[in-house]
């Protein structure tokens, strides 16, 4: 789903923008409604930041008023969304065209701009065209993602990176670092923020080998159940706790490579 955010401090304008977006989602140039929804409509920039922090894996399209008359403006919110969202698109809404120069200075590249001095008909068409373009880009992105599953992670707070999921071998707890995991992958070893439970819920192929680690079933090449060892390639392997050996065998049979 394409998750749409509207950040506008004028209640009347916010409701109008939302109505136009929701109309276009239902009636567009395709035979079906878009797989999109307005998930947040607010005048508070901090509410937006809190939401995207809690939903980092969402695909965002954000309509952001630049001048919010608060400590945070729309451009700063856009920067946060760019750093957090896996797939994010920004549309700036402003009454002051000179403010658009700031987007260049702050290295924020929006999908489009909507100026409030345009007529209602022009604003409506602009929103329709922008939503159409954003949704087409979202569909292309989703097709690419479906071909390659990615493992997404945070090495530092609020900044997401990713590698192909099938390159991840196993993940272990870093005992002396709070909520820090070490990832052993095909080409590198690195630390990331989170817990085993976080990643186990997010990726069905990551399963517990013992209390301290997850193994990636999609990367297992061979499994010695008797000795409790999974092999990822000629040089990388991992042991499996006795109580987990049969469960691992059954899961591998359910998901043959």
LUMNU-181678 format. One record per residue: x, y, z of N, C-alpha, C in turn. Coordinates in steps of 0.05 Angstrom, whole numbers, plus 5000, padded with zeros to 4 digits. Layout:
<sites>
XYZXYZXYZ;...
</sites>
This chain:
<sites>
501749765000500050005000501750255000;500850454985502150714986500850885008;502450945029501451085053501751385048;499551525049499551815043499251975069;501052175071501052355094500452635084;498752775098498153055092498953225117;500753405113501553595134500853875126;498753985138497754245130496354365155;497254615163496254725188493554875184;492754915160490155035155488054805152;486254795171484354565172482754545146;481654775137480054775113481554675089;484054775085485654685063486454395065;486954305090487754025094485453835087;483053905095480753735088480253735058;480653965045480253975016482353805001;484853815009486953654997486353355001;485553285025484853005031482552905013;480553075010478252994994479052944965;480753124955481653094927483252834923;485052784943486652544941484952294942;483052284961481352054964479552014940;478652224927477052204903478752074881;481352164879483052054857483751764862;484051684887484651404894482351224883;479851314886477551154878477051174848;477351404836476751444808479251554794;480451394778482951474764482951354736;485251364723485451274695485550974692;485550824714485650534713482850434720;482250174715479550074722479050034752;481150054768480949984796481850214814;480950224839482050414858485050364863;486450574868489250544875489550394902;491750244904492350124930493850334947;492350524956493450754970491350854990;492350985011490451075032491751315047;490151515054491051725071491151615100;493551575110493851445136494251655158;494851905150495252115170494752385157;493052545170492452815161492552995186;494453175187494953335212496253595205;496153775225497654025223500054035241;500653815254502853795273505253635261;507453765256509753625244510853405262;510753445288511853245306510152985305;507553015300505852775297506752615273;507552755251508552615227511152475233;512952605247515552485253515152235271;513352255290512852025308511651795292;509951855273508651645257510651495240;512351645225514251515207516351365223;516951455247518851305264517751035271;515151015275513850765283513150585259;513250695235512550545211514650585189;517050495195519350545178519250385152;517650165152517550005128515350085109;513850295115511750385097512850525073;511350535052511950685028510350945028;511751165032510451415037510251595013;507951735011507551964994506652185013;508152405016507552605035506952875021;504652995027503953265018504553445042;506553615039507553765062507454065057;506054205075506054495075508854585084;510054775070512754865078512755045102;511055245102511055445124508855355144;509655235166507755135186507555305211;509255515212509255695235509755545261;511555355259512355195283515455175282;516555045302519455015303520454845279;518854665269519554495246517954595222;519254615199517854675174517654425157;516154445135515654215118518154105106;520154275101522654175088524153995108;524254075134525553915154524153645157;521453645157519953395158520653225134;520853345111521553195087524253055089;526153195101528753075105528652825123;527052835144526652605161525352375146;523352435130522052225115523952095095;525652255082527552155063529551955077;530352025102532251855116531051605127;528451605132527151375145525851185125;524351305106522651145088524350975068;523550725065524750555044524150675016;521650745013520750864988519051104995;519951344989518551584997518551794975;516251924972515952144953514752384967;515752614960514952864973513653054954;511453174962510153384947509953624966;511053854959510854094975508454264968;507054364988504754544984505554804998;505355024983506255274995504855514983;504555724999503455974990505656174982;508156094988510456264983512356124964;512256204939513956064919516956104925;517656324938520556374944521556164963;519756034979520655834998521655584984;520955554959521755314944524755304940;526055534940528955544937530355394960;529155394983530255255006530554955001;528754844985528854554980531454484965;532454664949534954614935537254644954;537154854971539254904990539554675010;537354555017537354335037537454065024;537854054998538153794983535753614986;533453724985530953564985529753584957;529653354944528553354916525753254917;523753424914520953344915520053224889;517853074890516552974866515253214851;514053394866512753624854512153844874;511154074864510354294881507454364875;505954454895503254554891503154824904;502555034889502455304900499455374906;499055494930496355554939495055784925;496655934909495356164895494056074869;494255814862492955714839489855694844;488355664822485455644825484855364836;482455324849481655064859481854844837;481054914813481054724791483954644784;485754844785488554784779489854614801;489154674826490254524849489254234847;486654204840485453934838486953774816;487353894793488653754771491553684778;492853874792495653834800495853594820;494053584839493953364858493453094843;491553094824490952854809493352764794;494652944779497052874763499352774781;499752904803501852834821501352554834;498852504842498252244854498552024833;497752074808498051874787500951804783;502652014782505551964778506751814802;506051894826507051764850506251474851;503751414843502851144845504150964824;504651074800506050934779508950864789;510251054802512951004812512850794834;510850814851510550614872510250334861;508550304840508050034828510649924816;512250104803514750014791516649924813;516750074835518450004858517649734870;514949684872514049444884514649204867;514549234840515249014822518148944825;519849144828522649084832523148954859;521749034880522148924906521148634907;519048574892517948304891519948104879;521548204860523548034847525847984866;526548174882528748144901527748224929;527748034947526948094975529348224989;528848435004531048575017530948545048;533248545060533548555089534248845095;532348975109532849265116533649285146;535349465151536449495178537449775184;537749835210538750095218541550055230;543550175219546250175231546450405251;545050625245544750845264541750915264;540851045285537951095288536951275265;534651205255533151355235534551355207;536351165202537551145176537550855167;536050795146535650525137537450445114;538650205116540150095094538849825087;539649705065538549445057540549285040;540349025042541748835025539848615017;540348474996538648244989538348055012;535947965018535447795041536947525038;537147425014538447165011541547175015;542547415019545447435026545947425056;543847445072544147435101544347135109;546447075124546746795134545546765162;546546915181545346895208545847155223;544347185245544447425262544747345291;546547475305547047405333546947645351;546147605376546047815395548847905403;549248175405551648285415551348325445;552548155461551948145490552548405505;554548545497555348785512554249035501;552549015480551349255468548249225469;546949415481544049395484542649415457;540849235452539249215427541049255402;543249115403545049115379545548825370;545348785345545648515333547948525313;549248295310551348265289550248095267;550448195243549448055219551847945204;551647685198553647545182552447485154;553447625134552247595108554347495088;553547465063555347355043557847525039;557547785039559747965032560848135055;559548135078560448305099559248225126;560448315147559448285174559048565186;556748615197556148885207554148865230;554049085246552249105268549849265260;547549215272545149365267543449385293;541649575293539949625317537549445316;536749335339534249175340534548935358;532548765358532548515374531948285355;532548045364531947805348528947795342;527347855362524447845358523548025336;524748265335524048455314524348335286;526648215281527248105255525847845250;525447685270523947435267521047495258;519847695269517147765261517047885233;519148025225519148165200519747975176;521347775181522247595159521747305166;519847175153519146895159521446705155;523346765138525646585133527746595155;527546795173529446815195528146675220;529446455229528346295251530546255272;529646205296531446165318533045905315;535745935317537445695318537945625348;537945825364538245805393537246065405;537746105431536746355444538246605435;540546565423542346785417542446865387;541146705370541546755342539146665324;539046795301537146725280538746625256;537746425242538946335217537046385194;538146435171536446485147536046225132;533646115133533045865119533545885089;533046125078533446165049536346155040;538146175059540946175052542345905059;540845725072542045465080542445285055;544945185052545545005030545344715038;546244655063546144385073545544385103;544444165112543744145141544443865152;546143865171546843615185545243605211;542843475209541043485232542243335256;543643115251544742955273546643115290;548343265278550343425292549443715297;547143775285546044045289547644265277;548244245251549844445238548544515211;548044775207547144875181549544995166;549644945140551845045124550745245103;552045475102551145685084552945685059;555445635062557245585039559545415049;561745405034563945225042565345315067;565045565075566645665097564845765121;562245805117560545915138558445715146;558345665172556345485183555345585210;553345455221552345545247551045305261;551445285287550345055302547345115309;545944895313543044915321542644775347;541344905366540844785392539244515388;539744335407538444065405535444085403;534344255419531344285420530244405394;531944525378531044655353531544495328;532944265330533944125306531644015289;529743895302527543775286525844005273;525344215288523744435277525144555253;527744585254529244695231529044505207;529244245212528944045191526244075177;524144095193521444115182521044375166;522144595176521844845162523444845135;525744715135527244685110525744525090;524344315099522744155080520344315069;519244495085517044665076518044875056;520544945058521645155041524145055026;523844865008526244754995527444964977;530144964975531545154958531645054929;
</sites>
